[in-house]
Amino acid sequence: MKKWVKPIIVFLLISGVIGGLTMVSGIVPIGASGGHWPITEWILSFSMERSIKTRSIMLESPDLNDPAMIQRGAGHYEIGCRHCHGTIDKTNFLGTKSTPEAPLLSEEIPHWKARELFKIVKHGVKFTGMPAWPSLEREDEIWDVVAFLLHFKKINDDDYHDIIGTKDIIDPFIKKCSICHGSDGNGRLDGAFPKLSGQNEVYLESSLHSYKKGERNSGTMELVAHSLEKESIRELARYFSKQPRTHTKSNAPLESIERGRKIAEEGIKPQHVAACISCHGSTNPHFPDLRGQPAGYLRTQLKLFMEEKRGGSAYKILMEKAVMKLSPSQIEDVSNYYESLVFKKKN
């Protein structure tokens, strides 16, 4: 055995020297245009697949057939994914310019389970151009994307453009916002997105700045806000604050709405929960006006406050303390109540 020790050491030293000289010389090509050797591509692809499947085994996916989730996922996809992966028919498909190529998802998605897609979208993939989700705390947004990806193979390119709904919008800033919120700020599908229309200007402006600084969590909104200059943020806040808010009739049970009204107007003394209107009925411009907002959106925000993942303002601690004391049914009730209210712009 000893007679092999010296040759092995010599071999390792020579290999190390050759490897070091190769790196220092700079002769190794690193250009994305060069592609991978077939064996390198196979090793990386196989390793990625096994890693994703193993690490997602215990993950349970929610119901991904909700149209609102699909709509939100489409908005996320258009803003953060489409530029590499393209639309259904490869429109704006830039995936061939990278190594490895970004796959055309209409062909790739059928090979993955929902929980595996979640892992890919959330954490990205090393040694590729696939980044992790910008805000890892927002798993709800990631599941929205997965819901849309599973729907991806069921639609054509015209369907895709109808979902994002930006064909007739010229203004580039309004166009980016309209993908989710609509050109008038009233959202594009009932309950899928918050309504920006009529919201006070100060709140909208401070929210965009919070997204831009990464103080308020949202993988989609952080991407949008980072592309905006200070003046653009001010203009967008002013524009949407002046748009009339349309009312969407609530389908919630009247009993739930009434229970929510009592919480909002009176609070819950035994649980030491203050009345919602003490802040959201005040003239403080840093508190959003909740009237007519979709119940689903409100529930999501309250859950984020409960998990201390919302952020975004110096007042967040007030909401965190209040929501911690609410039960899931009480959150449901108060969300249904505010959705039922008709918004009227305050003078």
C-alpha positions in Angstrom: 0.0 0.0 0.0 2.8 2.4 0.9 4.3 2.1 -2.5 1.2 3.9 -4.0 1.3 6.8 -1.6 4.1 8.7 -3.2 2.7 8.4 -6.8 -0.7 9.5 -5.6 0.8 12.6 -3.9 2.8 13.5 -6.9 -0.2 13.1 -9.2 -2.3 15.3 -6.9 0.4 18.0 -6.8 0.9 18.0 -10.5 -2.9 18.1 -11.1 -3.2 21.0 -8.7 -0.4 22.9 -10.4 -1.9 22.3 -13.8 -5.3 23.4 -12.6 -3.9 26.5 -11.0 -2.0 27.5 -14.1 -5.1 26.9 -16.2 -7.1 29.3 -14.0 -4.4 31.9 -13.8 -3.8 31.9 -17.5 -7.4 32.8 -18.3 -7.7 30.3 -21.2 -10.9 28.8 -19.7 -13.9 30.3 -21.6 -16.7 31.6 -19.4 -18.8 33.2 -22.0 -22.5 32.3 -22.0 -22.5 32.0 -25.8 -20.2 29.0 -25.6 -22.6 26.6 -24.0 -21.7 23.6 -21.9 -20.0 20.3 -22.9 -22.7 17.6 -23.1 -21.3 15.8 -20.1 -21.2 19.0 -18.0 -24.8 19.8 -19.0 -26.0 16.3 -18.0 -24.2 16.4 -14.6 -25.6 19.8 -13.7 -29.1 18.9 -14.9 -29.2 15.6 -13.2 -27.9 17.1 -9.9 -30.5 19.9 -10.1 -33.4 17.6 -10.7 -32.4 15.2 -7.8 -31.8 18.1 -5.4 -35.2 19.7 -6.1 -37.1 16.4 -5.9 -35.5 15.5 -2.6 -35.9 18.9 -1.0 -39.5 19.2 -1.9 -40.7 15.8 -0.7 -42.3 17.0 2.5 -43.9 20.1 1.0 -47.7 20.3 0.7 -49.2 22.6 -1.9 -52.5 24.6 -1.3 -55.4 24.5 -3.7 -54.0 26.1 -6.9 -57.2 26.4 -8.9 -58.3 29.8 -7.5 -58.7 32.2 -10.5 -57.4 35.1 -8.3 -54.1 33.1 -7.6 -53.7 32.5 -11.4 -54.3 36.2 -12.1 -51.8 37.3 -9.5 -49.3 34.7 -10.7 -49.7 36.0 -14.3 -48.8 39.5 -13.1 -45.7 38.3 -11.2 -44.7 36.3 -14.3 -45.0 39.2 -16.7 -42.9 41.5 -14.5 -40.2 39.1 -13.3 -40.1 36.0 -15.5 -41.3 36.6 -19.0 -38.1 38.4 -20.1 -36.1 35.2 -20.0 -38.8 32.5 -20.4 -41.0 34.2 -22.9 -44.7 34.1 -23.4 -46.6 31.0 -24.7 -45.4 31.2 -28.3 -41.8 32.3 -27.5 -42.6 36.0 -27.9 -39.7 38.0 -26.3 -38.0 34.7 -25.5 -34.4 35.5 -24.4 -33.6 32.1 -22.9 -31.3 31.1 -25.8 -28.8 33.8 -24.8 -27.8 32.2 -21.5 -25.9 29.1 -20.5 -27.7 26.9 -19.7 -30.6 28.1 -21.8 -33.7 29.3 -19.9 -36.3 26.6 -20.8 -39.5 27.4 -22.6 -41.9 26.8 -19.8 -44.8 25.5 -21.9 -42.6 22.5 -22.7 -40.8 22.2 -19.3 -43.6 22.6 -16.7 -45.3 19.2 -17.3 -42.1 17.5 -16.0 -42.5 19.0 -12.5 -44.9 18.7 -9.6 -46.4 21.8 -8.0 -44.2 21.5 -4.9 -41.1 21.2 -7.1 -42.0 24.3 -9.0 -42.4 26.1 -5.7 -38.8 25.2 -4.7 -37.5 26.4 -8.0 -39.3 29.7 -7.9 -38.5 30.3 -4.3 -34.8 29.5 -4.2 -33.7 29.7 -7.8 -31.0 27.5 -9.3 -27.2 27.9 -8.8 -25.0 28.1 -11.9 -27.8 29.4 -14.0 -29.4 32.8 -14.4 -32.4 31.7 -12.3 -32.5 34.0 -9.2 -34.3 33.3 -5.9 -37.6 35.0 -5.3 -36.8 38.6 -4.3 -38.8 38.4 -1.0 -38.5 34.9 0.5 -41.0 35.8 3.2 -43.9 36.0 0.7 -44.6 32.4 0.0 -48.2 33.3 -0.9 -46.8 35.2 -4.0 -44.6 32.1 -4.9 -47.7 29.8 -4.8 -49.5 32.3 -7.0 -46.7 31.9 -9.6 -46.9 28.1 -9.3 -50.7 28.3 -9.8 -50.2 30.3 -13.0 -47.4 28.0 -14.3 -49.7 25.0 -13.9 -52.3 27.0 -15.9 -49.6 28.0 -18.5 -50.0 24.9 -20.6 -53.7 25.4 -20.9 -53.6 28.8 -22.6 -52.3 30.3 -25.9 -50.5 33.5 -26.5 -53.7 35.6 -27.0 -55.0 34.2 -23.7 -51.8 35.3 -22.0 -52.0 38.9 -23.2 -55.7 39.0 -22.2 -54.8 37.9 -18.7 -52.1 40.6 -18.3 -54.4 43.1 -20.1 -51.9 45.8 -21.3 -52.6 45.9 -25.1 -54.2 49.3 -25.2 -52.1 51.1 -22.6 -49.3 53.4 -23.9 -47.9 55.1 -20.8 -45.0 52.8 -19.6 -45.4 53.5 -15.9 -49.2 53.0 -15.9 -48.7 49.9 -18.1 -46.5 48.2 -15.5 -48.9 49.0 -12.7 -52.0 48.0 -14.8 -50.8 44.4 -15.2 -52.1 43.9 -11.6 -54.0 46.9 -10.5 -55.7 48.0 -13.8 -55.2 51.3 -15.5 -57.7 52.9 -13.2 -56.3 51.3 -10.0 -59.4 49.1 -9.4 -57.7 45.8 -10.1 -58.2 43.5 -13.0 -60.1 40.6 -11.4 -62.4 40.9 -8.5 -60.5 40.2 -5.3 -57.1 39.4 -6.9 -55.4 42.7 -6.2 -55.7 45.7 -3.9 -57.5 48.8 -5.2 -55.2 51.8 -5.5 -57.9 54.1 -6.8 -58.9 56.8 -4.3 -56.2 55.8 -1.8 -54.6 58.7 -0.2 -51.6 60.0 -2.0 -49.2 60.0 1.0 -49.9 56.4 1.8 -49.3 55.3 -1.8 -46.1 57.2 -2.1 -44.7 56.0 1.2 -45.6 52.4 0.3 -43.7 52.5 -3.0 -40.7 53.9 -1.2 -41.0 51.1 1.4 -41.0 48.5 -1.4 -38.0 50.2 -3.1 -36.0 50.1 0.2 -37.0 46.4 0.8 -38.8 47.4 4.0 -42.1 46.0 2.9 -42.1 42.5 1.5 -43.2 41.6 -2.0 -41.2 40.0 -4.7 -43.2 41.6 -7.4 -43.6 45.1 -5.9 -39.9 45.3 -5.0 -39.0 44.7 -8.6 -41.4 47.4 -9.8 -40.4 50.0 -7.2 -36.7 49.6 -7.8 -37.2 50.7 -11.4 -38.9 54.0 -10.3 -37.3 57.3 -9.6 -38.6 59.5 -6.8 -40.5 61.8 -9.1 -42.1 58.8 -10.9 -43.3 57.5 -7.5 -44.8 60.8 -6.7 -46.6 61.0 -10.1 -48.0 57.5 -9.8 -49.2 58.1 -6.2 -50.9 61.3 -7.4 -52.5 59.6 -10.4 -54.0 56.6 -8.6 -55.2 58.7 -5.7 -57.4 60.7 -8.0 -59.0 57.7 -9.7 -62.6 56.9 -8.6 -62.9 53.6 -6.8 -65.5 51.2 -8.1 -67.5 49.1 -5.6 -67.6 45.3 -5.9 -70.6 43.8 -4.1 -69.5 41.4 -1.3 -70.7 37.9 -1.3 -69.9 37.3 2.3 -72.7 36.2 4.8 -74.4 39.2 6.4 -73.8 37.7 9.8 -70.0 37.7 9.1 -70.2 41.3 7.9 -72.1 42.4 11.0 -69.6 40.7 13.3 -66.8 42.5 11.4 -68.6 45.8 11.8 -68.6 45.4 15.6 -64.9 44.6 15.6 -64.1 47.6 13.4 -66.3 50.1 15.3 -66.1 48.8 18.8 -63.0 46.6 19.1 -62.9 43.5 21.3 -62.4 44.6 24.9 -61.9 41.1 26.4 -59.0 40.5 23.9 -57.7 44.1 24.3 -58.3 44.8 20.6 -58.9 48.4 19.7 -61.5 49.5 17.2 -60.1 49.5 13.7 -61.7 52.9 13.0 -59.5 54.5 15.6 -56.7 54.4 13.0 -58.3 53.6 9.7 -61.1 56.1 10.2 -58.7 58.9 11.2 -57.3 61.7 9.1 -53.7 60.4 9.4 -52.6 60.0 5.8 -50.2 57.1 6.7 -53.1 54.8 7.5 -54.7 53.3 4.4 -58.4 53.6 3.7 -59.8 50.1 3.7 -63.3 50.7 2.4 -64.1 48.4 -0.5 -60.8 46.6 -0.5 -61.1 42.9 -1.5 -61.5 40.6 1.6 -58.9 38.2 0.2 -56.3 40.9 0.0 -57.1 42.1 3.6 -56.9 38.6 5.0 -53.5 38.1 3.4 -52.2 41.4 4.8 -53.5 40.6 8.3 -51.8 37.2 8.1 -48.6 38.9 7.1 -48.8 41.2 10.1 -49.5 38.2 12.4 -46.4 36.5 11.1 -44.4 39.8 11.4 -43.7 39.6 7.6 -45.5 42.7 6.4 -43.3 45.7 7.3 -43.5 48.9 5.5 -44.0 51.7 8.0 -43.3 52.9 11.5 -46.9 51.9 12.4 -46.5 48.2 11.7 -46.0 47.4 15.3 -49.5 48.6 16.1 -51.0 46.2 13.5 -48.8 43.3 14.7 -50.0 43.7 18.3 -53.6 44.0 17.3 -53.7 41.1 14.8 -51.9 38.7 17.2 -55.0 38.8 19.4 -57.5 38.0 16.6 -58.7 34.6 15.7 -58.9 33.4 12.1 -62.7 33.8 12.1 -62.4 37.3 13.4 -59.9 38.2 10.7 -62.4 36.8 8.2 -65.2 38.8 9.6 -63.4 42.2 9.7 -62.1 41.6 6.2 -65.6 40.9 4.9 -66.9 44.0 6.6 -64.4 46.4 5.0 -65.0 44.8 1.6 -68.7 45.5 1.9 -68.2 49.2 2.5 -68.9 51.6 -0.4 -65.9 53.9 -0.8 -66.5 57.6 -0.9 -63.6 60.0 -1.3 -63.2 62.2 1.8 -63.0 65.9 1.2 
